[in-house]
Protein backbone atom coordinates (compact mmCIF):
# COMPACT_ATOMS: atom_id res chain seq x y z
CA UNK A 1 0.00 0.00 0.00
CA UNK A 2 1.36 3.41 -0.96
CA UNK A 3 2.18 5.80 1.84
CA UNK A 4 -0.03 8.88 2.34
CA UNK A 5 3.02 11.11 1.77
CA UNK A 6 3.66 9.54 -1.66
CA UNK A 7 0.00 9.87 -2.63
CA UNK A 8 0.03 13.53 -1.60
CA UNK A 9 3.20 14.23 -3.61
CA UNK A 10 1.71 12.67 -6.74
CA UNK A 11 -1.48 14.62 -6.20
CA UNK A 12 0.47 17.87 -5.91
CA UNK A 13 2.46 17.04 -9.06
CA UNK A 14 -0.72 16.34 -11.02
CA UNK A 15 -2.35 19.50 -9.67
CA UNK A 16 0.73 21.58 -10.52
CA UNK A 17 0.67 20.24 -14.08
CA UNK A 18 -3.05 21.01 -14.40
CA UNK A 19 -2.52 24.52 -13.00
CA UNK A 20 0.33 25.22 -15.44
CA UNK A 21 -1.69 24.04 -18.45
CA UNK A 22 -4.68 26.11 -17.30
CA UNK A 23 -2.47 29.18 -16.92
CA UNK A 24 -0.94 28.75 -20.37
CA UNK A 25 -4.40 28.20 -21.87
CA UNK A 26 -5.74 31.31 -20.14
CA UNK A 27 -2.88 33.38 -21.48
CA UNK A 28 -3.69 32.27 -25.05
CA UNK A 29 -7.45 32.73 -25.02
CA UNK A 30 -7.35 36.01 -23.07
CA UNK A 31 -5.42 37.62 -25.94
CA UNK A 32 -8.06 36.51 -28.46
CA UNK A 33 -11.18 37.44 -26.48
CA UNK A 34 -10.89 41.19 -26.42
CA UNK A 35 -11.27 43.47 -23.42
CA UNK A 36 -15.08 43.41 -23.03
CA UNK A 37 -15.62 39.66 -23.51
CA UNK A 38 -12.61 38.89 -21.34
CA UNK A 39 -14.09 41.01 -18.56
CA UNK A 40 -17.53 39.40 -18.93
CA UNK A 41 -16.10 35.89 -18.75
CA UNK A 42 -13.85 36.81 -15.82
CA UNK A 43 -16.94 38.07 -14.00
CA UNK A 44 -18.95 34.93 -14.83
CA UNK A 45 -16.12 32.64 -13.70
CA UNK A 46 -15.58 34.60 -10.48
CA UNK A 47 -19.28 34.90 -9.66
CA UNK A 48 -19.83 31.17 -10.24
CA UNK A 49 -16.89 30.23 -8.05
CA UNK A 50 -17.92 32.57 -5.24
CA UNK A 51 -21.50 31.31 -5.18
CA UNK A 52 -20.50 27.65 -5.12
CA UNK A 53 -17.91 28.21 -2.40
CA UNK A 54 -20.25 30.32 -0.30
CA UNK A 55 -23.12 27.83 -0.50
CA UNK A 56 -21.38 24.45 -0.46
CA UNK A 57 -17.95 24.76 1.19
CA UNK A 58 -19.33 23.97 4.63
CA UNK A 59 -21.43 21.13 3.24
CA UNK A 60 -18.53 19.37 1.50
CA UNK A 61 -16.22 19.98 4.48
CA UNK A 62 -18.78 18.28 6.73
CA UNK A 63 -18.97 15.35 4.31
CA UNK A 64 -15.18 14.90 4.46
CA UNK A 65 -15.23 14.98 8.25
CA UNK A 66 -18.08 12.50 8.72
CA UNK A 67 -17.80 10.29 5.62
CA UNK A 68 -21.28 8.73 5.91
CA UNK A 69 -22.06 5.53 4.04
CA UNK A 70 -23.48 6.28 0.60
CA UNK A 71 -26.48 4.07 1.38
CA UNK A 72 -27.30 5.93 4.59
CA UNK A 73 -30.09 8.41 5.22
CA UNK A 74 -27.47 11.04 6.05
CA UNK A 75 -25.94 10.80 2.56
CA UNK A 76 -29.44 11.05 1.05
CA UNK A 77 -29.94 14.21 3.13
CA UNK A 78 -26.59 15.49 1.83
CA UNK A 79 -27.77 15.05 -1.78
CA UNK A 80 -31.03 16.85 -1.03
CA UNK A 81 -29.19 19.72 0.63
CA UNK A 82 -27.00 20.08 -2.45
CA UNK A 83 -30.10 20.28 -4.65
CA UNK A 84 -31.50 23.08 -2.48
CA UNK A 85 -28.17 24.90 -2.67
CA UNK A 86 -28.11 24.55 -6.47
CA UNK A 87 -31.53 26.21 -6.72
CA UNK A 88 -30.43 29.03 -4.40
CA UNK A 89 -27.24 29.39 -6.41
CA UNK A 90 -29.16 29.74 -9.68
CA UNK A 91 -31.21 32.56 -8.18
CA UNK A 92 -28.13 34.42 -6.89
CA UNK A 93 -26.29 33.84 -10.18
CA UNK A 94 -29.24 35.28 -12.13
CA UNK A 95 -29.24 38.34 -9.88
CA UNK A 96 -25.50 38.80 -10.37
CA UNK A 97 -25.79 38.59 -14.15
CA UNK A 98 -28.69 41.05 -14.13
CA UNK A 99 -26.70 43.60 -12.10
CA UNK A 100 -23.64 43.28 -14.33
CA UNK A 101 -25.70 43.58 -17.54
CA UNK A 102 -27.53 46.60 -16.16
CA UNK A 103 -24.65 48.60 -14.71
CA UNK A 104 -21.51 47.41 -16.52
CA UNK A 105 -21.74 45.61 -19.88
CA UNK A 106 -24.61 43.98 -21.73
CA UNK A 107 -24.35 40.19 -22.09
CA UNK A 108 -25.67 38.74 -25.36
CA UNK A 109 -28.36 36.04 -25.35
CA UNK A 110 -26.11 33.15 -26.50
CA UNK A 111 -23.39 34.10 -24.01
CA UNK A 112 -25.99 34.42 -21.25
CA UNK A 113 -27.29 30.91 -21.98
CA UNK A 114 -23.74 29.55 -22.05
CA UNK A 115 -23.08 31.26 -18.71
CA UNK A 116 -25.92 29.32 -17.09
CA UNK A 117 -24.64 26.06 -18.53
CA UNK A 118 -21.18 26.93 -17.24
CA UNK A 119 -22.50 27.74 -13.78
CA UNK A 120 -24.32 24.42 -13.41
CA UNK A 121 -21.66 22.19 -15.01
CA UNK A 122 -18.73 23.81 -13.17
CA UNK A 123 -20.55 23.59 -9.86
CA UNK A 124 -21.50 19.95 -10.31
CA UNK A 125 -17.94 19.09 -11.34
CA UNK A 126 -16.52 20.93 -8.33
CA UNK A 127 -18.87 19.11 -5.97
CA UNK A 128 -18.06 15.73 -7.48
CA UNK A 129 -14.32 16.39 -7.12
CA UNK A 130 -14.93 17.21 -3.45
CA UNK A 131 -16.90 13.98 -3.01
CA UNK A 132 -14.12 12.02 -4.73
CA UNK A 133 -11.64 13.38 -2.18
CA UNK A 134 -13.92 12.04 0.56
CA UNK A 135 -14.47 8.51 -0.76
CA UNK A 136 -11.43 7.94 -3.00
CA UNK A 137 -7.87 9.31 -2.86
CA UNK A 138 -6.47 12.73 -3.64
CA UNK A 139 -4.75 11.40 -6.74
CA UNK A 140 -8.04 10.55 -8.45
CA UNK A 141 -9.40 14.07 -7.93
CA UNK A 142 -6.12 15.46 -9.27
CA UNK A 143 -6.48 13.37 -12.41
CA UNK A 144 -10.01 14.72 -12.84
CA UNK A 145 -8.70 18.29 -12.74
CA UNK A 146 -5.93 17.47 -15.24
CA UNK A 147 -8.35 15.72 -17.60
CA UNK A 148 -10.67 18.73 -17.44
CA UNK A 149 -7.92 21.13 -18.57
CA UNK A 150 -6.81 18.80 -21.39
CA UNK A 151 -10.39 18.52 -22.67
CA UNK A 152 -10.76 22.31 -22.57
CA UNK A 153 -7.66 22.76 -24.70
CA UNK A 154 -8.64 20.03 -27.19
CA UNK A 155 -12.17 21.37 -27.60
CA UNK A 156 -11.03 24.95 -28.01
CA UNK A 157 -8.24 24.33 -30.53
CA UNK A 158 -9.51 21.24 -32.40
CA UNK A 159 -13.15 20.22 -31.93
CA UNK A 160 -14.82 23.65 -32.13
CA UNK A 161 -12.56 25.26 -34.73
CA UNK A 162 -14.75 24.24 -37.74
CA UNK A 163 -17.89 25.57 -36.01
CA UNK A 164 -18.89 29.17 -36.68
CA UNK A 165 -18.89 30.50 -33.12
CA UNK A 166 -17.58 33.56 -31.38
CA UNK A 167 -14.40 33.12 -29.35
CA UNK A 168 -16.31 33.68 -26.10
CA UNK A 169 -18.95 31.01 -26.87
CA UNK A 170 -16.27 28.62 -28.13
CA UNK A 171 -14.36 29.03 -24.88
CA UNK A 172 -17.44 28.59 -22.71
CA UNK A 173 -18.44 25.40 -24.55
CA UNK A 174 -14.92 24.05 -24.06
CA UNK A 175 -15.21 24.55 -20.31
CA UNK A 176 -18.72 23.10 -20.21
CA UNK A 177 -17.68 20.00 -22.19
CA UNK A 178 -14.76 19.38 -19.84
CA UNK A 179 -16.90 19.66 -16.70
CA UNK A 180 -19.59 17.36 -18.09
CA UNK A 181 -16.93 14.82 -19.14
CA UNK A 182 -15.23 14.56 -15.75
CA UNK A 183 -18.63 14.44 -14.06
CA UNK A 184 -19.51 11.34 -16.08
CA UNK A 185 -16.11 9.78 -15.30
CA UNK A 186 -16.61 10.32 -11.59
CA UNK A 187 -20.25 9.16 -11.50
CA UNK A 188 -19.37 5.97 -13.33
CA UNK A 189 -16.63 5.10 -10.86
CA UNK A 190 -18.72 6.18 -7.89
CA UNK A 191 -21.63 3.93 -8.84
CA UNK A 192 -19.39 1.03 -9.87
CA UNK A 193 -17.27 0.94 -6.69
CA UNK A 194 -19.69 2.19 -4.05
CA UNK A 195 -23.07 1.43 -5.59
CA UNK A 196 -24.30 4.96 -4.93
CA UNK A 197 -27.65 6.11 -6.25
CA UNK A 198 -29.66 9.31 -6.09
CA UNK A 199 -31.84 9.32 -2.98
CA UNK A 200 -33.52 12.16 -1.14
CA UNK A 201 -34.25 12.87 2.50
CA UNK A 202 -34.82 15.96 4.63
CA UNK A 203 -31.97 18.43 3.96
CA UNK A 204 -32.18 19.61 7.57
CA UNK A 205 -30.72 16.32 8.78
CA UNK A 206 -27.33 16.95 7.13
CA UNK A 207 -27.52 20.72 7.53
CA UNK A 208 -27.42 20.31 11.33
CA UNK A 209 -24.01 18.66 11.00
CA UNK A 210 -22.58 21.62 9.04
CA UNK A 211 -22.74 24.04 11.97
CA UNK A 212 -19.47 25.97 12.19
CA UNK A 213 -18.02 24.51 8.98
CA UNK A 214 -19.41 27.12 6.58
CA UNK A 215 -17.47 29.99 8.13
CA UNK A 216 -14.14 28.21 7.61
CA UNK A 217 -14.79 27.32 3.99
CA UNK A 218 -16.13 30.76 3.17
CA UNK A 219 -13.21 32.57 4.79
CA UNK A 220 -10.68 30.49 2.83
CA UNK A 221 -12.41 30.56 -0.53
CA UNK A 222 -14.40 33.77 -0.79
CA UNK A 223 -11.69 36.14 0.37
CA UNK A 224 -9.37 34.73 -2.28
CA UNK A 225 -11.81 35.79 -5.05
CA UNK A 226 -13.83 38.65 -3.61
CA UNK A 227 -11.38 41.23 -4.95
CA UNK A 228 -12.38 40.45 -8.55
CA UNK A 229 -16.06 40.96 -7.77
CA UNK A 230 -15.33 44.34 -6.19
CA UNK A 231 -13.19 45.40 -9.15
CA UNK A 232 -15.93 44.33 -11.58
CA UNK A 233 -18.27 47.02 -10.25
CA UNK A 234 -15.87 49.63 -8.87
CA UNK A 235 -13.68 50.09 -11.96
CA UNK A 236 -14.17 50.31 -15.75
CA UNK A 237 -15.04 47.02 -17.46
CA UNK A 238 -11.66 46.55 -19.10
CA UNK A 239 -9.81 46.78 -15.80
CA UNK A 240 -11.20 43.45 -14.63
CA UNK A 241 -9.78 41.68 -17.67
CA UNK A 242 -6.25 42.94 -16.98
CA UNK A 243 -6.50 42.22 -13.27
CA UNK A 244 -7.74 38.66 -13.85
CA UNK A 245 -4.74 37.80 -16.01
CA UNK A 246 -2.33 39.29 -13.48
CA UNK A 247 -3.93 37.53 -10.50
CA UNK A 248 -3.86 34.19 -12.37
CA UNK A 249 -0.09 34.49 -12.68
CA UNK A 250 0.23 35.38 -9.01
CA UNK A 251 -1.95 32.46 -7.95
CA UNK A 252 0.09 29.95 -9.93
CA UNK A 253 3.49 31.17 -8.82
CA UNK A 254 2.23 31.23 -5.24
CA UNK A 255 1.37 27.56 -5.67
CA UNK A 256 4.85 26.60 -7.00
CA UNK A 257 6.82 27.11 -3.73
CA UNK A 258 3.99 25.41 -1.82
CA UNK A 259 4.27 22.42 -4.15
CA UNK A 260 8.06 22.27 -3.77
CA UNK A 261 7.96 22.52 0.01
CA UNK A 262 5.33 19.78 0.35
CA UNK A 263 7.13 17.51 -2.10
CA UNK A 264 10.36 17.87 -0.14
CA UNK A 265 8.64 17.10 3.16
Secondary structure as GFF3:
##gff-version 3
##sequence-region A 1 265
A	DSSP	alpha_helix	4	33	.	.	.	ID=ss1
A	DSSP	alpha_helix	35	66	.	.	.	ID=ss2
A	DSSP	alpha_helix	73	103	.	.	.	ID=ss3
A	DSSP	alpha_helix	109	135	.	.	.	ID=ss4
A	DSSP	alpha_helix	138	154	.	.	.	ID=ss5
A	DSSP	pi_helix	155	159	.	.	.	ID=ss6
A	DSSP	alpha_helix	167	194	.	.	.	ID=ss7
A	DSSP	alpha_helix	203	207	.	.	.	ID=ss8
A	DSSP	three_ten_helix	208	210	.	.	.	ID=ss9
A	DSSP	alpha_helix	213	221	.	.	.	ID=ss10
A	DSSP	alpha_helix	226	234	.	.	.	ID=ss11
A	DSSP	alpha_helix	237	264	.	.	.	ID=ss12
###
